[in-house]
Amino acid sequence: MSRPAATSPQPRKFFTAALLAHGEPDEIVTDRAAALDNAIADLAAGAFHNTEKYANNRVESDHGRLKSRLGPMRGLKRDRTAKVIIRGHAFIQNLRRGHYELGINARSRHLRIAAAFDELTGVL
C-alpha cells in the first residue's frame, strides 16, 4: 500500500506567504506537480485547483508583450529603469482592462487607451 506524498516545504512556504499577502483565492492555476497539489489541498482547500493545460495563457501572453518590449534593449541596465518599465506596463494593462475611470467614454474598447491619454493630457 502506498502512502500519500509528503508536502515539500518549498510549496508550503510559497503558498503560506501568498495567502498571507493576498488572502485565499477562488482559483489557483498550476502544473500537475504532486507537491503543489498537496500544499494547495492543505492550505487553500476552498480554492479550485486548475491544472488544465494552457490555463495560464493570459498570464503568459502578458509576459510575452513585456518580453517583446525588453528584447531589443537586451535587458535593463538599472533598477530604476526596470521600475519605470514595469509600472508603465502595469498601468497600460490596467487601462486596457478598464480598471480605471479613464477612457470609459471611448467610442470603442480599442480606443480606450487613446481616450485615457487625451483625458490625462487635459489634467496636466
C-alpha positions in Angstrom: 0.0 0.0 0.0 1.4 3.4 -1.0 1.4 6.4 1.3 0.4 9.9 0.0 3.3 12.1 -0.9 4.5 14.4 1.8 4.2 18.1 1.2 7.5 19.6 0.3 8.5 22.7 2.4 9.0 25.0 -0.6 5.4 25.0 -2.0 4.0 25.1 1.5 6.2 28.2 2.3 5.3 29.9 -1.0 1.6 29.3 -0.6 1.6 30.4 3.0 3.3 33.7 2.1 0.9 34.2 -0.8 -2.2 33.5 1.3 -1.0 35.9 4.0 -0.3 38.7 1.4 -3.4 38.3 -0.8 -5.9 36.1 1.1 -7.5 32.9 -0.2 -8.2 32.9 -3.9 -11.1 31.4 -5.7 -8.9 29.6 -8.2 -5.2 28.5 -8.3 -3.6 27.6 -11.7 -0.5 25.3 -11.5 1.0 22.4 -13.3 0.3 18.8 -12.2 3.1 18.6 -9.6 2.1 16.4 -6.6 3.8 18.6 -4.1 1.8 21.6 -5.3 -1.4 19.6 -5.2 -0.8 18.5 -1.6 0.2 22.1 -0.4 -2.9 23.6 -2.0 -5.2 20.9 -0.6 -3.8 21.6 2.9 -3.6 25.4 2.8 -6.4 26.5 0.4 -8.9 23.7 0.4 -11.7 26.1 -0.7 -9.9 27.2 -3.9 -10.4 25.5 -7.2 -7.1 24.0 -8.3 -6.9 24.3 -12.1 -4.3 22.0 -13.7 -5.7 22.2 -17.2 -3.1 22.6 -20.0 -2.8 26.3 -21.2 -4.9 27.6 -18.3 -2.3 30.3 -17.6 -2.2 31.6 -21.2 -3.5 35.0 -20.1 -0.5 35.4 -17.8 1.9 34.2 -20.4 0.5 36.4 -23.1 1.0 39.4 -20.8 4.6 38.3 -20.2 5.1 38.0 -24.0 4.3 41.7 -24.5 6.7 42.7 -21.8 9.4 40.4 -23.3 8.9 41.9 -26.8 9.5 45.3 -25.3 12.6 44.3 -23.5 14.1 42.1 -26.2 15.5 44.9 -28.5 17.1 46.6 -25.4 18.9 43.3 -24.4 17.8 43.8 -20.8 17.5 46.7 -18.4 20.7 48.4 -17.3 19.5 49.9 -14.0 16.9 49.1 -11.3 15.2 52.5 -11.8 14.6 51.8 -15.5 13.1 48.4 -14.6 10.7 50.0 -12.2 9.6 52.6 -14.7 9.0 49.9 -17.4 7.2 47.6 -15.0 5.0 50.3 -13.7 4.2 51.7 -17.1 3.4 48.2 -18.4 1.1 47.5 -15.4 -0.6 50.9 -15.9 -1.3 50.3 -19.6 -2.7 46.8 -18.9 -5.0 48.1 -16.2 -6.2 50.9 -18.5 -6.8 48.4 -21.3 -8.8 46.2 -18.9 -10.9 49.1 -17.6 -9.7 49.2 -14.0 -9.6 53.0 -14.0 -12.3 55.5 -14.8 -10.1 56.8 -17.6 -11.2 56.3 -21.2 -14.5 54.8 -20.3 -16.3 57.2 -22.7 -14.3 56.0 -25.7 -16.3 55.0 -28.8 -14.9 51.5 -28.8 -12.8 49.3 -26.5 -9.9 49.6 -28.9 -9.8 53.4 -28.4 -9.8 53.3 -24.6 -6.1 53.9 -24.2 -6.1 56.8 -26.6 -9.1 58.4 -24.9 -7.5 57.9 -21.5 -4.3 59.7 -22.6 -6.4 62.5 -24.0 -8.1 62.8 -20.6 -4.7 62.7 -18.8 -3.2 65.5 -21.0 -6.1 67.7 -20.1 -5.3 67.3 -16.4 -1.6 68.1 -16.7 
